[in-house]
Amino acid sequence: MSLPDGSLLRQAVVEIEEGRVVNYYEFREELPMTEWLGGEIHVVRDEEGILRAHWNNQLL
């Protein structure tokens, strides 16, 4: 996962509510109610400063 500051998290959890990234952290253990996505997620700030997550060129 790439973050707005350019840093990377290799295995991470991204929590999204109503299209906004509300939390992200390093993956440590299996979580219930989780959708697993392979590849890389990019977390970026949009023009309003809201964190958004993109995966395979799609907004999550």
Secondary structure, DSSP 4 states (H G I P E B T S, - for coil): -B-TTS-B-SSEEEEEETTEEEEEEE--S--TT-----S-EEEEE-TTS-EEEEETTEE-
